[in-house]
Amino acid sequence: MPNYNQSQNDPAGIGPTPTYVDQAMSPDTTQFYADQQAAADAAALLAQQEAAAQAEKDAKIRQQQMDEINQMFPQGFNFRGML
């Protein structure tokens, strides 16, 4: 009868398979996750910068629109005649 515990530990005859903890602690895996975190941080920073730039553009457009309205109605707009 085969020893299933042995076959799980030594599937290719090269020794026991590394455990998740062993893989998590390897320098390559640590570097991979550090690189992934750095990429995620850079992407978040870029998204923040793009959102701030878009908000600034939107604010300028709104200010231009208000300036145009103020030029068209230098005394302000009176709603009394419309009600």
PDB file of N, CA, C and O in Angstrom:
ATOM      1  N   MET A   1       0.837  -1.172   0.000  1.00  0.00           N
ATOM      2  CA  MET A   1       0.000   0.000   0.000  1.00  0.00           C
ATOM      3  C   MET A   1       0.891   1.247   0.000  1.00  0.00           C
ATOM      4  O   MET A   1       1.846   1.316   0.773  1.00  0.00           O
ATOM      5  N   PRO A   2       0.591   2.240  -0.862  1.00  0.00           N
ATOM      6  CA  PRO A   2       1.466   3.413  -0.940  1.00  0.00           C
ATOM      7  C   PRO A   2       1.331   4.293   0.296  1.00  0.00           C
ATOM      8  O   PRO A   2       0.280   4.336   0.935  1.00  0.00           O
ATOM      9  N   ASN A   3       2.378   4.969   0.607  1.00  0.00           N
ATOM     10  CA  ASN A   3       2.392   5.923   1.715  1.00  0.00           C
ATOM     11  C   ASN A   3       2.031   7.300   1.143  1.00  0.00           C
ATOM     12  O   ASN A   3       2.882   7.974   0.563  1.00  0.00           O
ATOM     13  N   TYR A   4       0.781   7.712   1.307  1.00  0.00           N
ATOM     14  CA  TYR A   4       0.322   8.971   0.718  1.00  0.00           C
ATOM     15  C   TYR A   4       0.997  10.181   1.351  1.00  0.00           C
ATOM     16  O   TYR A   4       1.223  11.181   0.668  1.00  0.00           O
ATOM     17  N   ASN A   5       1.318  10.117   2.618  1.00  0.00           N
ATOM     18  CA  ASN A   5       2.022  11.230   3.250  1.00  0.00           C
ATOM     19  C   ASN A   5       3.381  11.448   2.612  1.00  0.00           C
ATOM     20  O   ASN A   5       3.793  12.588   2.398  1.00  0.00           O
ATOM     21  N   GLN A   6       4.077  10.366   2.306  1.00  0.00           N
ATOM     22  CA  GLN A   6       5.387  10.478   1.669  1.00  0.00           C
ATOM     23  C   GLN A   6       5.246  11.047   0.257  1.00  0.00           C
ATOM     24  O   GLN A   6       6.061  11.871  -0.160  1.00  0.00           O
ATOM     25  N   SER A   7       4.225  10.618  -0.478  1.00  0.00           N
ATOM     26  CA  SER A   7       4.069  11.100  -1.850  1.00  0.00           C
ATOM     27  C   SER A   7       3.724  12.586  -1.871  1.00  0.00           C
ATOM     28  O   SER A   7       4.095  13.289  -2.812  1.00  0.00           O
ATOM     29  N   GLN A   8       3.023  13.073  -0.855  1.00  0.00           N
ATOM     30  CA  GLN A   8       2.724  14.504  -0.804  1.00  0.00           C
ATOM     31  C   GLN A   8       3.972  15.306  -0.474  1.00  0.00           C
ATOM     32  O   GLN A   8       4.159  16.407  -0.992  1.00  0.00           O
ATOM     33  N   ASN A   9       4.812  14.770   0.373  1.00  0.00           N
ATOM     34  CA  ASN A   9       6.024  15.482   0.750  1.00  0.00           C
ATOM     35  C   ASN A   9       7.117  15.389  -0.302  1.00  0.00           C
ATOM     36  O   ASN A   9       7.994  16.252  -0.358  1.00  0.00           O
ATOM     37  N   ASP A  10       7.081  14.388  -1.111  1.00  0.00           N
ATOM     38  CA  ASP A  10       8.154  14.137  -2.073  1.00  0.00           C
ATOM     39  C   ASP A  10       7.567  13.766  -3.433  1.00  0.00           C
ATOM     40  O   ASP A  10       7.788  12.647  -3.896  1.00  0.00           O
ATOM     41  N   PRO A  11       6.821  14.670  -4.095  1.00  0.00           N
ATOM     42  CA  PRO A  11       6.120  14.295  -5.314  1.00  0.00           C
ATOM     43  C   PRO A  11       7.034  13.974  -6.474  1.00  0.00           C
ATOM     44  O   PRO A  11       6.694  13.117  -7.289  1.00  0.00           O
ATOM     45  N   ALA A  12       8.168  14.616  -6.583  1.00  0.00           N
ATOM     46  CA  ALA A  12       9.038  14.378  -7.729  1.00  0.00           C
ATOM     47  C   ALA A  12      10.337  13.707  -7.312  1.00  0.00           C
ATOM     48  O   ALA A  12      11.261  13.582  -8.116  1.00  0.00           O
ATOM     49  N   GLY A  13      10.410  13.282  -6.078  1.00  0.00           N
ATOM     50  CA  GLY A  13      11.622  12.627  -5.620  1.00  0.00           C
ATOM     51  C   GLY A  13      12.747  13.611  -5.338  1.00  0.00           C
ATOM     52  O   GLY A  13      13.911  13.215  -5.277  1.00  0.00           O
ATOM     53  N   ILE A  14      12.418  14.886  -5.166  1.00  0.00           N
ATOM     54  CA  ILE A  14      13.470  15.879  -4.948  1.00  0.00           C
ATOM     55  C   ILE A  14      13.452  16.433  -3.530  1.00  0.00           C
ATOM     56  O   ILE A  14      14.177  17.385  -3.239  1.00  0.00           O
ATOM     57  N   GLY A  15      12.667  15.878  -2.666  1.00  0.00           N
ATOM     58  CA  GLY A  15      12.604  16.348  -1.294  1.00  0.00           C
ATOM     59  C   GLY A  15      11.243  16.936  -1.002  1.00  0.00           C
ATOM     60  O   GLY A  15      10.383  16.997  -1.880  1.00  0.00           O
ATOM     61  N   PRO A  16      11.047  17.367   0.218  1.00  0.00           N
ATOM     62  CA  PRO A  16       9.738  17.880   0.612  1.00  0.00           C
ATOM     63  C   PRO A  16       9.409  19.188  -0.121  1.00  0.00           C
ATOM     64  O   PRO A  16      10.290  20.001  -0.404  1.00  0.00           O
ATOM     65  N   THR A  17       8.136  19.362  -0.415  1.00  0.00           N
ATOM     66  CA  THR A  17       7.711  20.610  -1.055  1.00  0.00           C
ATOM     67  C   THR A  17       7.741  21.726  -0.023  1.00  0.00           C
ATOM     68  O   THR A  17       7.442  21.494   1.149  1.00  0.00           O
ATOM     69  N   PRO A  18       8.096  22.932  -0.443  1.00  0.00           N
ATOM     70  CA  PRO A  18       8.131  24.027   0.527  1.00  0.00           C
ATOM     71  C   PRO A  18       6.724  24.367   1.000  1.00  0.00           C
ATOM     72  O   PRO A  18       5.755  24.247   0.251  1.00  0.00           O
ATOM     73  N   THR A  19       6.633  24.783   2.228  1.00  0.00           N
ATOM     74  CA  THR A  19       5.340  25.182   2.761  1.00  0.00           C
ATOM     75  C   THR A  19       5.077  26.630   2.395  1.00  0.00           C
ATOM     76  O   THR A  19       5.966  27.329   1.909  1.00  0.00           O
ATOM     77  N   TYR A  20       3.851  27.077   2.630  1.00  0.00           N
ATOM     78  CA  TYR A  20       3.482  28.470   2.342  1.00  0.00           C
ATOM     79  C   TYR A  20       4.370  29.432   3.123  1.00  0.00           C
ATOM     80  O   TYR A  20       4.789  30.461   2.591  1.00  0.00           O
ATOM     81  N   VAL A  21       4.657  29.109   4.370  1.00  0.00           N
ATOM     82  CA  VAL A  21       5.500  29.979   5.194  1.00  0.00           C
ATOM     83  C   VAL A  21       6.897  30.065   4.595  1.00  0.00           C
ATOM     84  O   VAL A  21       7.492  31.142   4.557  1.00  0.00           O
ATOM     85  N   ASP A  22       7.426  28.930   4.124  1.00  0.00           N
ATOM     86  CA  ASP A  22       8.754  28.948   3.505  1.00  0.00           C
ATOM     87  C   ASP A  22       8.748  29.841   2.272  1.00  0.00           C
ATOM     88  O   ASP A  22       9.693  30.599   2.056  1.00  0.00           O
ATOM     89  N   GLN A  23       7.697  29.760   1.462  1.00  0.00           N
ATOM     90  CA  GLN A  23       7.613  30.572   0.252  1.00  0.00           C
ATOM     91  C   GLN A  23       7.460  32.044   0.605  1.00  0.00           C
ATOM     92  O   GLN A  23       8.058  32.904  -0.042  1.00  0.00           O
ATOM     93  N   ALA A  24       6.660  32.341   1.633  1.00  0.00           N
ATOM     94  CA  ALA A  24       6.430  33.728   2.020  1.00  0.00           C
ATOM     95  C   ALA A  24       7.703  34.363   2.552  1.00  0.00           C
ATOM     96  O   ALA A  24       7.875  35.578   2.456  1.00  0.00           O
ATOM     97  N   MET A  25       8.582  33.573   3.102  1.00  0.00           N
ATOM     98  CA  MET A  25       9.791  34.109   3.690  1.00  0.00           C
ATOM     99  C   MET A  25      10.962  34.171   2.712  1.00  0.00           C
ATOM    100  O   MET A  25      12.025  34.677   3.071  1.00  0.00           O
ATOM    101  N   SER A  26      10.796  33.672   1.494  1.00  0.00           N
ATOM    102  CA  SER A  26      11.928  33.675   0.567  1.00  0.00           C
ATOM    103  C   SER A  26      12.215  35.096   0.094  1.00  0.00           C
ATOM    104  O   SER A  26      11.294  35.906  -0.020  1.00  0.00           O
ATOM    105  N   PRO A  27      13.471  35.407  -0.182  1.00  0.00           N
ATOM    106  CA  PRO A  27      13.814  36.751  -0.649  1.00  0.00           C
ATOM    107  C   PRO A  27      13.112  37.126  -1.954  1.00  0.00           C
ATOM    108  O   PRO A  27      12.709  38.276  -2.131  1.00  0.00           O
ATOM    109  N   ASP A  28      12.963  36.168  -2.863  1.00  0.00           N
ATOM    110  CA  ASP A  28      12.293  36.466  -4.133  1.00  0.00           C
ATOM    111  C   ASP A  28      10.841  36.852  -3.919  1.00  0.00           C
ATOM    112  O   ASP A  28      10.356  37.808  -4.525  1.00  0.00           O
ATOM    113  N   THR A  29      10.145  36.122  -3.067  1.00  0.00           N
ATOM    114  CA  THR A  29       8.741  36.410  -2.801  1.00  0.00           C
ATOM    115  C   THR A  29       8.594  37.737  -2.072  1.00  0.00           C
ATOM    116  O   THR A  29       7.696  38.525  -2.369  1.00  0.00           O
ATOM    117  N   THR A  30       9.478  37.973  -1.122  1.00  0.00           N
ATOM    118  CA  THR A  30       9.441  39.241  -0.393  1.00  0.00           C
ATOM    119  C   THR A  30       9.647  40.408  -1.348  1.00  0.00           C
ATOM    120  O   THR A  30       8.937  41.410  -1.268  1.00  0.00           O
ATOM    121  N   GLN A  31      10.612  40.285  -2.248  1.00  0.00           N
ATOM    122  CA  GLN A  31      10.879  41.343  -3.225  1.00  0.00           C
ATOM    123  C   GLN A  31       9.701  41.520  -4.171  1.00  0.00           C
ATOM    124  O   GLN A  31       9.341  42.645  -4.517  1.00  0.00           O
ATOM    125  N   PHE A  32       9.097  40.401  -4.593  1.00  0.00           N
ATOM    126  CA  PHE A  32       7.940  40.470  -5.484  1.00  0.00           C
ATOM    127  C   PHE A  32       6.817  41.268  -4.840  1.00  0.00           C
ATOM    128  O   PHE A  32       6.249  42.159  -5.471  1.00  0.00           O
ATOM    129  N   TYR A  33       6.490  40.955  -3.582  1.00  0.00           N
ATOM    130  CA  TYR A  33       5.405  41.665  -2.907  1.00  0.00           C
ATOM    131  C   TYR A  33       5.783  43.121  -2.622  1.00  0.00           C
ATOM    132  O   TYR A  33       4.919  43.998  -2.657  1.00  0.00           O
ATOM    133  N   ALA A  34       7.045  43.384  -2.345  1.00  0.00           N
ATOM    134  CA  ALA A  34       7.489  44.768  -2.159  1.00  0.00           C
ATOM    135  C   ALA A  34       7.329  45.542  -3.465  1.00  0.00           C
ATOM    136  O   ALA A  34       6.893  46.693  -3.458  1.00  0.00           O
ATOM    137  N   ASP A  35       7.678  44.916  -4.579  1.00  0.00           N
ATOM    138  CA  ASP A  35       7.510  45.560  -5.891  1.00  0.00           C
ATOM    139  C   ASP A  35       6.039  45.795  -6.193  1.00  0.00           C
ATOM    140  O   ASP A  35       5.672  46.848  -6.717  1.00  0.00           O
ATOM    141  N   GLN A  36       5.193  44.824  -5.867  1.00  0.00           N
ATOM    142  CA  GLN A  36       3.759  44.969  -6.103  1.00  0.00           C
ATOM    143  C   GLN A  36       3.186  46.112  -5.264  1.00  0.00           C
ATOM    144  O   GLN A  36       2.358  46.884  -5.746  1.00  0.00           O
ATOM    145  N   GLN A  37       3.626  46.217  -4.019  1.00  0.00           N
ATOM    146  CA  GLN A  37       3.144  47.284  -3.153  1.00  0.00           C
ATOM    147  C   GLN A  37       3.617  48.640  -3.663  1.00  0.00           C
ATOM    148  O   GLN A  37       2.857  49.608  -3.643  1.00  0.00           O
ATOM    149  N   ALA A  38       4.859  48.718  -4.117  1.00  0.00           N
ATOM    150  CA  ALA A  38       5.385  49.971  -4.652  1.00  0.00           C
ATOM    151  C   ALA A  38       4.608  50.385  -5.899  1.00  0.00           C
ATOM    152  O   ALA A  38       4.304  51.565  -6.079  1.00  0.00           O
ATOM    153  N   ALA A  39       4.288  49.426  -6.753  1.00  0.00           N
ATOM    154  CA  ALA A  39       3.504  49.726  -7.960  1.00  0.00           C
ATOM    155  C   ALA A  39       2.106  50.197  -7.588  1.00  0.00           C
ATOM    156  O   ALA A  39       1.585  51.126  -8.206  1.00  0.00           O
ATOM    157  N   ALA A  40       1.493  49.575  -6.591  1.00  0.00           N
ATOM    158  CA  ALA A  40       0.156  49.983  -6.160  1.00  0.00           C
ATOM    159  C   ALA A  40       0.197  51.383  -5.550  1.00  0.00           C
ATOM    160  O   ALA A  40      -0.704  52.188  -5.786  1.00  0.00           O
ATOM    161  N   ASP A  41       1.230  51.675  -4.772  1.00  0.00           N
ATOM    162  CA  ASP A  41       1.365  53.005  -4.189  1.00  0.00           C
ATOM    163  C   ASP A  41       1.554  54.063  -5.269  1.00  0.00           C
ATOM    164  O   ASP A  41       0.967  55.143  -5.200  1.00  0.00           O
ATOM    165  N   ALA A  42       2.375  53.747  -6.264  1.00  0.00           N
ATOM    166  CA  ALA A  42       2.603  54.693  -7.366  1.00  0.00           C
ATOM    167  C   ALA A  42       1.320  54.919  -8.155  1.00  0.00           C
ATOM    168  O   ALA A  42       1.029  56.049  -8.548  1.00  0.00           O
ATOM    169  N   ALA A  43       0.559  53.871  -8.389  1.00  0.00           N
ATOM    170  CA  ALA A  43      -0.706  54.006  -9.128  1.00  0.00           C
ATOM    171  C   ALA A  43      -1.696  54.858  -8.340  1.00  0.00           C
ATOM    172  O   ALA A  43      -2.407  55.679  -8.919  1.00  0.00           O
ATOM    173  N   ALA A  44      -1.746  54.669  -7.029  1.00  0.00           N
ATOM    174  CA  ALA A  44      -2.654  55.463  -6.202  1.00  0.00           C
ATOM    175  C   ALA A  44      -2.248  56.929  -6.207  1.00  0.00           C
ATOM    176  O   ALA A  44      -3.105  57.809  -6.281  1.00  0.00           O
ATOM    177  N   LEU A  45      -0.955  57.199  -6.130  1.00  0.00           N
ATOM    178  CA  LEU A  45      -0.465  58.575  -6.160  1.00  0.00           C
ATOM    179  C   LEU A  45      -0.781  59.229  -7.498  1.00  0.00           C
ATOM    180  O   LEU A  45      -1.199  60.386  -7.543  1.00  0.00           O
ATOM    181  N   LEU A  46      -0.585  58.496  -8.583  1.00  0.00           N
ATOM    182  CA  LEU A  46      -0.895  59.017  -9.905  1.00  0.00           C
ATOM    183  C   LEU A  46      -2.385  59.319 -10.039  1.00  0.00           C
ATOM    184  O   LEU A  46      -2.763  60.352 -10.591  1.00  0.00           O
ATOM    185  N   ALA A  47      -3.214  58.436  -9.544  1.00  0.00           N
ATOM    186  CA  ALA A  47      -4.662  58.660  -9.602  1.00  0.00           C
ATOM    187  C   ALA A  47      -5.047  59.896  -8.802  1.00  0.00           C
ATOM    188  O   ALA A  47      -5.911  60.665  -9.222  1.00  0.00           O
ATOM    189  N   GLN A  48      -4.411  60.090  -7.656  1.00  0.00           N
ATOM    190  CA  GLN A  48      -4.667  61.277  -6.832  1.00  0.00           C
ATOM    191  C   GLN A  48      -4.260  62.541  -7.573  1.00  0.00           C
ATOM    192  O   GLN A  48      -4.993  63.530  -7.563  1.00  0.00           O
ATOM    193  N   GLN A  49      -3.107  62.518  -8.209  1.00  0.00           N
ATOM    194  CA  GLN A  49      -2.616  63.680  -8.947  1.00  0.00           C
ATOM    195  C   GLN A  49      -3.527  63.996 -10.127  1.00  0.00           C
ATOM    196  O   GLN A  49      -3.817  65.163 -10.393  1.00  0.00           O
ATOM    197  N   GLU A  50      -3.978  62.967 -10.834  1.00  0.00           N
ATOM    198  CA  GLU A  50      -4.879  63.175 -11.959  1.00  0.00           C
ATOM    199  C   GLU A  50      -6.216  63.746 -11.493  1.00  0.00           C
ATOM    200  O   GLU A  50      -6.776  64.624 -12.148  1.00  0.00           O
ATOM    201  N   ALA A  51      -6.724  63.260 -10.380  1.00  0.00           N
ATOM    202  CA  ALA A  51      -7.989  63.768  -9.842  1.00  0.00           C
ATOM    203  C   ALA A  51      -7.843  65.230  -9.423  1.00  0.00           C
ATOM    204  O   ALA A  51      -8.750  66.032  -9.648  1.00  0.00           O
ATOM    205  N   ALA A  52      -6.719  65.576  -8.822  1.00  0.00           N
ATOM    206  CA  ALA A  52      -6.488  66.962  -8.411  1.00  0.00           C
ATOM    207  C   ALA A  52      -6.379  67.869  -9.634  1.00  0.00           C
ATOM    208  O   ALA A  52      -6.909  68.980  -9.629  1.00  0.00           O
ATOM    209  N   ALA A  53      -5.698  67.405 -10.676  1.00  0.00           N
ATOM    210  CA  ALA A  53      -5.573  68.196 -11.898  1.00  0.00           C
ATOM    211  C   ALA A  53      -6.938  68.395 -12.549  1.00  0.00           C
ATOM    212  O   ALA A  53      -7.239  69.488 -13.030  1.00  0.00           O
ATOM    213  N   GLN A  54      -7.768  67.349 -12.570  1.00  0.00           N
ATOM    214  CA  GLN A  54      -9.105  67.465 -13.154  1.00  0.00           C
ATOM    215  C   GLN A  54      -9.972  68.413 -12.332  1.00  0.00           C
ATOM    216  O   GLN A  54     -10.728  69.202 -12.898  1.00  0.00           O
ATOM    217  N   ALA A  55      -9.874  68.347 -11.024  1.00  0.00           N
ATOM    218  CA  ALA A  55     -10.642  69.249 -10.161  1.00  0.00           C
ATOM    219  C   ALA A  55     -10.231  70.701 -10.404  1.00  0.00           C
ATOM    220  O   ALA A  55     -11.073  71.598 -10.407  1.00  0.00           O
ATOM    221  N   GLU A  56      -8.951  70.921 -10.605  1.00  0.00           N
ATOM    222  CA  GLU A  56      -8.467  72.274 -10.889  1.00  0.00           C
ATOM    223  C   GLU A  56      -9.008  72.780 -12.234  1.00  0.00           C
ATOM    224  O   GLU A  56      -9.415  73.935 -12.355  1.00  0.00           O
ATOM    225  N   LYS A  57      -9.004  71.907 -13.229  1.00  0.00           N
ATOM    226  CA  LYS A  57      -9.564  72.284 -14.545  1.00  0.00           C
ATOM    227  C   LYS A  57     -11.050  72.612 -14.420  1.00  0.00           C
ATOM    228  O   LYS A  57     -11.527  73.600 -14.979  1.00  0.00           O
ATOM    229  N   ASP A  58     -11.774  71.776 -13.682  1.00  0.00           N
ATOM    230  CA  ASP A  58     -13.212  71.999 -13.501  1.00  0.00           C
ATOM    231  C   ASP A  58     -13.478  73.328 -12.794  1.00  0.00           C
ATOM    232  O   ASP A  58     -14.408  74.053 -13.147  1.00  0.00           O
ATOM    233  N   ALA A  59     -12.656  73.636 -11.799  1.00  0.00           N
ATOM    234  CA  ALA A  59     -12.820  74.894 -11.068  1.00  0.00           C
ATOM    235  C   ALA A  59     -12.575  76.088 -11.985  1.00  0.00           C
ATOM    236  O   ALA A  59     -13.279  77.093 -11.897  1.00  0.00           O
ATOM    237  N   LYS A  60     -11.580  75.983 -12.864  1.00  0.00           N
ATOM    238  CA  LYS A  60     -11.301  77.068 -13.814  1.00  0.00           C
ATOM    239  C   LYS A  60     -12.463  77.264 -14.784  1.00  0.00           C
ATOM    240  O   LYS A  60     -12.832  78.393 -15.104  1.00  0.00           O
ATOM    241  N   ILE A  61     -13.029  76.164 -15.244  1.00  0.00           N
ATOM    242  CA  ILE A  61     -14.177  76.250 -16.160  1.00  0.00           C
ATOM    243  C   ILE A  61     -15.357  76.912 -15.462  1.00  0.00           C
ATOM    244  O   ILE A  61     -16.009  77.784 -16.035  1.00  0.00           O
ATOM    245  N   ARG A  62     -15.634  76.502 -14.230  1.00  0.00           N
ATOM    246  CA  ARG A  62     -16.741  77.122 -13.487  1.00  0.00           C
ATOM    247  C   ARG A  62     -16.498  78.617 -13.269  1.00  0.00           C
ATOM    248  O   ARG A  62     -17.422  79.424 -13.361  1.00  0.00           O
ATOM    249  N   GLN A  63     -15.251  78.972 -12.981  1.00  0.00           N
ATOM    250  CA  GLN A  63     -14.932  80.390 -12.774  1.00  0.00           C
ATOM    251  C   GLN A  63     -15.106  81.173 -14.074  1.00  0.00           C
ATOM    252  O   GLN A  63     -15.601  82.300 -14.052  1.00  0.00           O
ATOM    253  N   GLN A  64     -14.710  80.596 -15.196  1.00  0.00           N
ATOM    254  CA  GLN A  64     -14.905  81.253 -16.491  1.00  0.00           C
ATOM    255  C   GLN A  64     -16.392  81.444 -16.777  1.00  0.00           C
ATOM    256  O   GLN A  64     -16.808  82.495 -17.265  1.00  0.00           O
ATOM    257  N   GLN A  65     -17.183  80.426 -16.470  1.00  0.00           N
ATOM    258  CA  GLN A  65     -18.626  80.537 -16.687  1.00  0.00           C
ATOM    259  C   GLN A  65     -19.219  81.646 -15.814  1.00  0.00           C
ATOM    260  O   GLN A  65     -20.054  82.421 -16.280  1.00  0.00           O
ATOM    261  N   MET A  66     -18.797  81.721 -14.574  1.00  0.00           N
ATOM    262  CA  MET A  66     -19.290  82.777 -13.684  1.00  0.00           C
ATOM    263  C   MET A  66     -18.839  84.149 -14.165  1.00  0.00           C
ATOM    264  O   MET A  66     -19.601  85.113 -14.087  1.00  0.00           O
ATOM    265  N   ASP A  67     -17.623  84.247 -14.654  1.00  0.00           N
ATOM    266  CA  ASP A  67     -17.131  85.524 -15.188  1.00  0.00           C
ATOM    267  C   ASP A  67     -17.966  85.964 -16.387  1.00  0.00           C
ATOM    268  O   ASP A  67     -18.288  87.145 -16.521  1.00  0.00           O
ATOM    269  N   GLU A  68     -18.317  85.018 -17.259  1.00  0.00           N
ATOM    270  CA  GLU A  68     -19.157  85.342 -18.415  1.00  0.00           C
ATOM    271  C   GLU A  68     -20.540  85.814 -17.970  1.00  0.00           C
ATOM    272  O   GLU A  68     -21.072  86.778 -18.521  1.00  0.00           O
ATOM    273  N   ILE A  69     -21.112  85.157 -17.001  1.00  0.00           N
ATOM    274  CA  ILE A  69     -22.432  85.559 -16.488  1.00  0.00           C
ATOM    275  C   ILE A  69     -22.351  86.954 -15.871  1.00  0.00           C
ATOM    276  O   ILE A  69     -23.235  87.785 -16.080  1.00  0.00           O
ATOM    277  N   ASN A  70     -21.289  87.202 -15.111  1.00  0.00           N
ATOM    278  CA  ASN A  70     -21.121  88.514 -14.487  1.00  0.00           C
ATOM    279  C   ASN A  70     -20.927  89.609 -15.535  1.00  0.00           C
ATOM    280  O   ASN A  70     -21.361  90.741 -15.322  1.00  0.00           O
ATOM    281  N   GLN A  71     -20.292  89.297 -16.650  1.00  0.00           N
ATOM    282  CA  GLN A  71     -20.135  90.280 -17.724  1.00  0.00           C
ATOM    283  C   GLN A  71     -21.471  90.552 -18.403  1.00  0.00           C
ATOM    284  O   GLN A  71     -21.768  91.688 -18.774  1.00  0.00           O
ATOM    285  N   MET A  72     -22.279  89.498 -18.564  1.00  0.00           N
ATOM    286  CA  MET A  72     -23.584  89.660 -19.208  1.00  0.00           C
ATOM    287  C   MET A  72     -24.550  90.427 -18.301  1.00  0.00           C
ATOM    288  O   MET A  72     -25.394  91.174 -18.795  1.00  0.00           O
ATOM    289  N   PHE A  73     -24.439  90.257 -17.026  1.00  0.00           N
ATOM    290  CA  PHE A  73     -25.332  90.886 -16.054  1.00  0.00           C
ATOM    291  C   PHE A  73     -24.497  91.617 -14.995  1.00  0.00           C
ATOM    292  O   PHE A  73     -24.390  91.141 -13.865  1.00  0.00           O
ATOM    293  N   PRO A  74     -23.900  92.776 -15.350  1.00  0.00           N
ATOM    294  CA  PRO A  74     -23.013  93.448 -14.397  1.00  0.00           C
ATOM    295  C   PRO A  74     -23.722  93.893 -13.116  1.00  0.00           C
ATOM    296  O   PRO A  74     -23.087  94.014 -12.068  1.00  0.00           O
ATOM    297  N   GLN A  75     -25.026  94.137 -13.191  1.00  0.00           N
ATOM    298  CA  GLN A  75     -25.772  94.557 -11.991  1.00  0.00           C
ATOM    299  C   GLN A  75     -26.365  93.356 -11.257  1.00  0.00           C
ATOM    300  O   GLN A  75     -27.097  93.527 -10.283  1.00  0.00           O
ATOM    301  N   GLY A  76     -26.058  92.154 -11.712  1.00  0.00           N
ATOM    302  CA  GLY A  76     -26.644  90.957 -11.122  1.00  0.00           C
ATOM    303  C   GLY A  76     -27.922  90.594 -11.865  1.00  0.00           C
ATOM    304  O   GLY A  76     -28.379  91.351 -12.721  1.00  0.00           O
ATOM    305  N   PHE A  77     -28.479  89.482 -11.556  1.00  0.00           N
ATOM    306  CA  PHE A  77     -29.675  89.019 -12.228  1.00  0.00           C
ATOM    307  C   PHE A  77     -30.843  89.133 -11.260  1.00  0.00           C
ATOM    308  O   PHE A  77     -30.768  88.655 -10.128  1.00  0.00           O
ATOM    309  N   ASN A  78     -31.916  89.764 -11.706  1.00  0.00           N
ATOM    310  CA  ASN A  78     -33.074  90.008 -10.854  1.00  0.00           C
ATOM    311  C   ASN A  78     -34.179  89.003 -11.196  1.00  0.00           C
ATOM    312  O   ASN A  78     -34.683  88.981 -12.319  1.00  0.00           O
ATOM    313  N   PHE A  79     -34.541  88.190 -10.234  1.00  0.00           N
ATOM    314  CA  PHE A  79     -35.598  87.212 -10.450  1.00  0.00           C
ATOM    315  C   PHE A  79     -36.981  87.768 -10.135  1.00  0.00           C
ATOM    316  O   PHE A  79     -37.969  87.084 -10.401  1.00  0.00           O
ATOM    317  N   ARG A  80     -37.100  88.948  -9.592  1.00  0.00           N
ATOM    318  CA  ARG A  80     -38.376  89.470  -9.150  1.00  0.00           C
ATOM    319  C   ARG A  80     -39.405  89.578 -10.282  1.00  0.00           C
ATOM    320  O   ARG A  80     -40.590  89.320 -10.075  1.00  0.00           O
ATOM    321  N   GLY A  81     -38.958  89.950 -11.446  1.00  0.00           N
ATOM    322  CA  GLY A  81     -39.895  90.086 -12.560  1.00  0.00           C
ATOM    323  C   GLY A  81     -40.379  88.751 -13.087  1.00  0.00           C
ATOM    324  O   GLY A  81     -41.373  88.705 -13.811  1.00  0.00           O
ATOM    325  N   MET A  82     -39.710  87.672 -12.749  1.00  0.00           N
ATOM    326  CA  MET A  82     -40.088  86.360 -13.265  1.00  0.00           C
ATOM    327  C   MET A  82     -41.075  85.657 -12.358  1.00  0.00           C
ATOM    328  O   MET A  82     -41.747  84.724 -12.800  1.00  0.00           O
ATOM    329  N   LEU A  83     -41.185  86.062 -11.130  1.00  0.00           N
ATOM    330  CA  LEU A  83     -42.052  85.348 -10.195  1.00  0.00           C
ATOM    331  C   LEU A  83     -43.456  85.834 -10.232  1.00  0.00           C
ATOM    332  O   LEU A  83     -44.305  85.328  -9.499  1.00  0.00           O
TER     333      LEU A  83
END
